Amino acid sequence: MNETVPRALAGERVDRVVALLTGVTRSDAAALVAAGAVRVGGRAVTARSRRLAEGDVLDVDVPPAGERPGPAADPDVDVPVVHADADVIVIDKPAGLVVHPGSGHPAGTMVNGLLARFPELASVGEPDRPGVVHRLDAGTSGLLVVARTDAAYRDLVRKLKARSVERHYLALVWGRFDAPSGLIDAPIGRAAADPTRMAVSASGRSARTRYEVLEAFSRPADAALVECRLETGRTHQIRVHLAAIGHPVVGDARYRGARSSVPLGRPFLHAHHLAFDHPGSGERVAFESPLPDDLGAARARLV
């Protein structure tokens, strides 16, 4: 990996920047520094605490995923499984549970918990995120499917690319819509001023979100409950797209959605419907998840 340090990361420690830009854990980033695999301006970094400056050229020799140690099983992580068979596992993820280890979250994730119950997952898909076909943000609750075999993994990844997997989300957003439904077709990439955020960007990757207004509210402020359907799966896609059209998700502090009129400690975003052709039987299977209590209480404040 070769990157020029942007202004947003100037002054940050090299291990944090490596973890952020590569997706490895902070401890793995520190190990890369110790092994001489991180260079600034062509010279190996000797201290993980070194601060970087804007414009520094950072080179990192990131080992292939298969050469990195996989996540450890952790039976103390509670993962709500709503369905499991020989091919797939469907989870109703609570808000706050991170899907797999990464920068800032080396353990205690959904994957760690699943490995304690389904150890065969360790050999499925990518070693650092075994079985994971698609993800939900830490603050997003709801349904996702994990593959239990390599054949199921390949099949589900193919179906996601073909857009035959239905992923429907409920979002409470600010403002009043002029139309009852619409399509947001706008590319998404990392924000220039802050690489930890995403933004609509001409240089980003194609992203498409369909939405339908289910309910409209006027007190204590204009708001709407919408159902969003993903046609692509970019990082923070729904949150970024809705904010870009002037309807940020209620409770979403990162994308201008946190307001005192409806206090909420996380984005009002819930994956309530998941459907796909089962990789084993070929039959269409569907799962539903009701709104969690915290989101139901927030919705009840609006009329």
Stockholm file with secondary structure:
# STOCKHOLM 1.0

chainA/1-303         MNETVPRALAGERVDRVVALLTGVTRSDAAALVAAGAVRVGGRAVTARSRRLAEGDVLDVDVPPAGERPGPAADPDVDVPVVHADADVIVIDKPAGLVVHPGSGHPAGTMVNGLLARFPELASVGEPDRPGVVHRLDAGTSGLLVVARTDAAYRDLVRKLKARSVERHYLALVWGRFDAPSGLIDAPIGRAAADPTRMAVSASGRSARTRYEVLEAFSRPADAALVECRLETGRTHQIRVHLAAIGHPVVGDARYRGARSSVPLGRPFLHAHHLAFDHPGSGERVAFESPLPDDLGAARARLV
#=GR chainA/1-303 SS CEEECCGGGTTCBHHHHHHHHHCCCHHHHHHHHHTTCEEETTEECCCTTCBCCTTCEEEECCCCGGGSCCCCCCTTSCCCEEEECSSEEEEEECTTCCSSCBTTBSSSSHHHHHHHHCGGGGGSSCTTSTTBSSCCCTTCEEEEEEESSHHHHHHHHHHHHTTCSEEEEEEEEESCCSSSEEEEECCEEECSSCTTSEEECTTSBCCEEEEEEEEEECSSSCEEEEEEEESSCCTTHHHHHHHHTTCCBTTCGGGTCCCTTSCCSSCCEEEEEEEEECTTTCCEEEEECCCCHHHHHHHHTCC
#=GC SS_cons         CEEECCGGGTTCBHHHHHHHHHCCCHHHHHHHHHTTCEEETTEECCCTTCBCCTTCEEEECCCCGGGSCCCCCCTTSCCCEEEECSSEEEEEECTTCCSSCBTTBSSSSHHHHHHHHCGGGGGSSCTTSTTBSSCCCTTCEEEEEEESSHHHHHHHHHHHHTTCSEEEEEEEEESCCSSSEEEEECCEEECSSCTTSEEECTTSBCCEEEEEEEEEECSSSCEEEEEEEESSCCTTHHHHHHHHTTCCBTTCGGGTCCCTTSCCSSCCEEEEEEEEECTTTCCEEEEECCCCHHHHHHHHTCC
//
